[in-house]
Amino acid sequence: MKFAPGIILLALIALMISGCATMSEDECYVADWQAIGYEDGAAGRDLAHLGSRREACAKYGVSVNTSAYRGGRTEGLELFCTELRGFDQGRSGNSYSGVCPADLEGLFLRGFNAGQDLFNAKYAVETLITAIHDLELEREYILDDMTEIGAQLIDAPIENADKVILLSDIARLKVRHNEIGYEINDLQFELMQREAEYQEVLTRSPYL
């Protein structure tokens, strides 16, 4: 049985406002299991959601129309298991749970893998940017600490033993400050490479 456009629209609206399998008593009693199956299929949900819905409705003595649900889900999967949808799923960093039928899975995975390549390339860039930012913050904190210790050495009378400790602290902070500089340089070089790879993935993608 094919869904009319109006039913498809209603199912898509339901998809946007209902992402979980928990159902209330009223929802169980009035459930259109074919439409619910279509919604789950269009969202790429696996059959575990059917089990969750069955368990929820069993509390109210309501049985799931499994046949209607599976029929609707099969049609919903036709909407989900497309090459472009696969690309969107991969680019968003979503996982794939193997829900697509064999005749649709090939194209879906082609798009999914391409989207995943894009996601991974972008993630690598963002991870390096974050790492560089964190190191720059650490370097700023070190400079603040060194300034504070220097002020103590100048402004306050300090015993020789304490002065030795403070000078040792400054020396240690200087070493770490220099190390951070080298680390940032290495990460910036790697960032240039990852940005080039990301641009290459963007350029060769047939979906953008």
N, C-alpha and C positions, 0 to 999 in steps of 0.2 A: 504494500500500500504506500503510495507516494503522498507526501504532505503537501497541502495547498500552501501558496505563499504566505497567507495570513497566519497559518499555524506555525510556519517556520519563523515568522517574525515574532510571534508570541514566545516561541521556545528560546529565541535568541535574547529576548528581553528577560526571560526567566533566568537565562544563563548569566546575565550580567548582575542580577540581584541575588542569586542564590548559588553559592559555590560549595556548599557542604551537603552531606547526605542526611543530616538530622532532619526529621520531619515531625511536625506537631500532630496531634490527634485529628484535628480538622483536615490538615493536608493529607493525611493517610486515607480518610474516608472519601474525599473528593478527588483523589489522585487520578490523573490521566497517565497511566503507566507508559503508554506509547510516547506521549510528549516528554515525559520525564526521561525515558530512555534516549529519546532524540537529543535532549539537552545534555545528558551525560556523554553521549557519543560526540556531539559537536564540540564539547569541551575536552575531548581526548581522555576522559576518565576511564579507568579500568573497571573490571567487574566487581572489584571490592566494594565499590559504591552501591552496587545492587545488594550485596550482603548487609551493608550498613543500613540501607533503607528498609530491607526486610526485617532486620532486628528492631529498628525503631517502630515500625508499624505493628509488629507482633505484640508489642506492649499493649496495644489497643484492640487486639483481636482482629486485625486487618491483614489479609494475605496479599502479597504482591502478585500481580498478573505478569509472571515471568515472560511468557510468550510475547505479550504486547511490549513489554520493556525491551526485550532483546530485538524485536523488530524495529522499534524506534531507534534504538542505539545503533543498529546496523546502518540506518539511513543517516543518523547524525555523524557517524564516522566518515561517511562520504564527504561531508562538509569539512571535517577536521583533517582527513588524510590526503591533503593536497601538497604539491611541491612548495607553493608559496606559504602555506600555513606551517609546513615543516621548517622553512627558513625563519619565519617569525618566532617559532618556538625555540629554535637553536640560538638565534640572535639574542633572545631574552634570557638565555641561560637556563631554560627549563629542561627538565629531563624527559626522556621518552620511555614509556613503560611497555612498548611493544603491542599497542592496542590495534594498530592498523592491520586490516586483512592483507593477505599475501599479494593480491592483485593491485593494491594501492600503496603498499609499504615502500616499494622501490623508489617511486617518485618522492614520497614524503621524506625518506631518508636522504635522498639527494639534496633536497632543500635544507633539511635539518642539519646535515653535516656541514654544508656551506655556511649556514647561520652560526653554527657552533664555532667554526673557524674564526668568524668575525668576532664573536663574543670573546673567545680566548685571546685573540690579538688585542682587542680593546682592553680586556682585563689586565693583560700583561703591562700595557702602558699605564693604566691607572694605578696599578700596584707599585710601579717604580716611582711615579709621581708622589704617591703617599709616603713611600720610604724616604725619598729625598726631603720632602717637607718635614718629616719627623726628625731627620738628622739635622736639618737646619735649625729646628727648634731646640734640639739638644745643644747645639753649638752656641746658641744665644744664651741658654741657661748657664753654660760653662763660663761664658764671658761675664755674665752677671756675678757668678760665684767668685771669679778671679778678681773682679772689681771690689767686691765686698771684702775679700781677704786682704787685698792691697790696702784698703782703707783702714782695716784693723792694724796692719803693720805700721802705718804712718801715724794714725791719730791716737792710738792708745799705748800706754806703757805696757810692754809685754816682757815676760821672763824669757830668757834665752831658750829654754826648753820648749816653751810654747811657740816662740818664733821659728824654731827649727821645724816644728810640726806644720805651721802655716806655710812656710816656704816649701815644705815637702808636698803639701796639698796643691800649691800653685803649680809646682813642677808636674805633678800627676795630671792636673787639669789641662796643662799645656800639651802634654803628650796625647791626651784624649782629643783635644781640640784639633791637633794636627792629623790624628787618625781619621777623624770625621771628615776633614777636608779631602783626604785621599779616597775615602769611601764615597763621598758625594761625587767626586770626579769620575770614579768607576761607574757609578749608577747613572750619571748623566750620559756617559758614553753608551751604556747599554740602552738607555732610554731612546737615544737617537736611532739605534738599530731597531728597537721594537716599534717605534713610530713609523719607520720606513716600512717595516713588515705589515703594520696595520694599514697603511696607505695602499700597499700592494694588494692586500686582501680586499679592500674597498674597491680598488680599480678593476680587479678581475671578476668581482661578483656580478652575475647576470641578473640579480634580483633588485638591484638598487638603481 
